[in-house]
């Protein structure tokens, strides 16, 4: 295990962006399910991919 380090403002901002993208992916996925729209589902998937890439690339 890595020791815990204090997070700076950039780390908090990146984490907040990642969580916002994940929330948008969930909301868009729910919208796609409600309206039976693959187009909206595709947008939600891209939001989720972006959130995962941010988490993988940005290491605090």
Long-range contacts (C-beta under 8 A, 24 or more apart in sequence): 5-60, 7-60, 11-58, 11-60, 14-54, 14-58, 14-60, 15-60, 17-54, 18-51, 18-54, 18-55, 19-51, 21-47, 21-48, 21-50, 21-51, 21-54, 22-47, 22-48, 22-51, 25-51
